[in-house]
Amino acid sequence: MRDQVFSRNYASTTSETSFISKVYGWMALALVVTAVMSMVTISSEALLQLVYGNQIVFYVLIFGELGLVMYLSSSIHKMSSLTAKVMFFIYAALNGVTISYIFFAFTATSIAQVFFITAGTFGIMSVYGMTTKRDLTSVGNLAMMALLGIIIASVVNIFLGSSTMDYIISFIGVIVFVGLTAYDAQKIKRINDSGITGELATKGSIIGALSLYLDFINLFLMLLRLFGDRK
């Protein structure tokens, strides 16, 4: 669904650095929101009890995030850019709450180390996606199919509780989100090259930032599961 916005024919002009910097700027700001909300959550006994003391609340938040992403991706062309921004940052805040568990599962040092590894990998693949002459559409399609398989396998493993399967899922997940990062970066470059400005530029930058944000967060979590030092 997120590809629908990217595939629209934007016919206007803007500078490359302006649009692309907006995309990465929104994404970076969303990561800051997520980090702040994670810290707020682990620092609040009341929030911890609310989120992790009641499984119903936790799963409501998880499915709420999923619904928010799906709605934003499929309906952004119908909403104002302000509404899209608000929804994007609400999602980033909710995600910060639900992934705050990593501070209890992993050491702070390993979280920091994996974050920088993720940032470096993400940066390299973004540059590759922006500069390569190769069409990465097939890579993106394969990665999306593999992602569906990961989701199904992850659900099954909730019941199996297999550490081996968890390792395999995480390993494949790293490959998938590395590929998606390059693919999404190339799509953003193509949108920019088609010419985009005004309200459409703002919406395009938000949906682009959402795609890259999801790539970064999921790559980080997969790498953390592989290389993070557990408490």
N, C-alpha and C positions, 0 to 999 in steps of 0.2 A: 504493500500500500504506500510505503514511503516513496517508491519510485514514481508514483503518479505525478507528484509535484515536480520532480526532476525532469520528467518527460514532456512537460508542457513547453510550448514554443514561446519563449520570452523574446519579444522583439523590441529592444531598446538599447541604450548605450550606457556604459559606466566604466570606470577604470578598474583594471584587474585587481590592483592592490586594495581598492576600496571594498569591493564585494567579498573577496576572499578573506580579508582581514576582519570583516564583520562576522563571517562564519566562524572563524577560529576564535574571535573575541567572545561571541556568545557561548561557544563551547567551553572556553576557559572560565568564564564567569559561572557557568553551570557547575563546573567541577569545584569551584570555590564554595558555592552554595551547598553542594553535597558534602564537602569536607566539614564545613561549619556545622551543618545539621547533625552529622555523625558525632562530632565532638560535644555538641549540646546534648544529644541523646545519652551518650555514655556518662555525662556529667550530672544527669538528672535521674535520681532514684524513681521519681514518679513516672517519667517517660519510659524508663527501662521496664518498670512493672507493667505499664500499660501495653507496651509493644511486645515484650517477651514473656510477660506473665500470663498472657491470654492468647492462645493460639488463634482464636477466632479473629481477634484484632489484627494479628500479624498477617494472616492470610487475606483479610479484607484489604489491608494496605498493599499487599503484593498484587492482588487482582485489580485493585484500584489503579495502581501504576500501569499495569498492562493495558487496561481499558483507556487510560489517559493517553498513552502513546499511540494506540490504535486510532483513537478519535482524532488526535492532533494530526497524525500522518494522513488520514483519509479525508479530513474535512477542513484543512487549513485554508484551502481556496475559498471557503464559504465564510470564514471568520475574519475579523479585523486583525491587523498586525499586533495591536496591543493585547488582544485576547490570546493570540498565539504565544506571545512572550510570557504572559502570566501563566498559561498552562505549562509551558516549557519549564519555567522555574519552579512551579509547584511540583512537577514531576521530579526535578533535580533534588528538591528538598525532601520529598517522600523517599526517594532512593537513598538519600543520606541517612534517614532514620532506619530503613530496613537493612542496610549493609553495615551498620555500626557494630554488628556482631564480630566483625573481623578484629576489632581491638581486644576482644576477649579470647578469640581463637588463636591469634598470632601475636608475636612480639612486635613492639613498636619499631625496633630496628629493622626487622625483616619487611615490615609494611613499607617503611621509607625506602629501603633498597629496591623492592619490587616496583614501587611507584616510579622511581627514576629509570629502572630498566624499561618499564612500560612507556614512559615518556620518550625515551630514546628510540625504542622500536617504532612507536607511533609516528614520531617525527620523520624517521627514515622512510617509512612506507608512505607517508603523506607526500613527501618530496618526490618519491618514485612515481606515485599516482599522478602527480601534477606534471611531471616532466617526460614520462615515457611516451613513446610513439605507438606502443602496442595497445590495442583495444582490449580493455580488461573486462568487457561485458561477460565473456564466458567464465572468467574467474569469479565474478560476482554471482553469476547464476549457480555455479557449483558450490560456492560458499554458502549461499542461501539454502540450498538443498541439504548440505551438510549440517547447517544450523538447525534445521527441522529435525534431523536425526539426533542431534545432540539433545534437543529439548525432550524428545521422546525417551531417549536413553536415560536422561536425568530423572524423569518422572518414574521410570521403572526402577531406577537405582534407589529411589527413596524407600521403596519396599524391600529391596534386596540388601541394601547397606553394604555393597561390595567396595572395598578400598581400591581393588584392582580396576574395576570399572570406572571408579571416580578418577583414577589417574589417567586412564585412556581417554575419558571424556574431556578432561582438562587439557591433555596434550593435543587432541584434535581441535579443541576449542581455540587454542592459541593460533594454530594454523589458519583456522576459519576467520578469526577476527583480524589477523595480520592481512589476509587477502581482502577482507571487506574494507579495511582502512584504505588500502591503495585504490580499490574500486570506487569507494565513496569520494575520495579526493579527486579522482579523475572526473567523476560526474559533476562535482562542484566546479572544476576547471571548465568543463564544457558548457555549463550553464552560464558562467561568466563570459565565455567567449561568444555566446549567442547574443549577448547584450541584455542587460537587465537594470532597471532603476525604479525608484519610487516605492510604492506599496508592495509591488511584486518582488522587488529586491529585498525588502525587509522580510517578507514571508519566506522567500527562497533561502535567505541566510539563516533563518530560524530552523527550517526543516533540515538544512544542511548541517547545522550545528547539532541538531538532535541525532542525526545519523552518526556523526563523528563522536559525539558524547557516548552513545551506546557502544560503539566500537572500542573506545578507550576504557570505559568502565568494565566491560566484559573481558577485554584482554587483560586488564589489571587483575581481576578476580581469578581468571584461569591461571595466570602466572603465579599468583599468590598461593593457590592450591597446590601448585607444582613445587615451588621453591621457598614458600614462606616457612619460617620456623614456628611450629605450633607450641602453644603454652602447655 
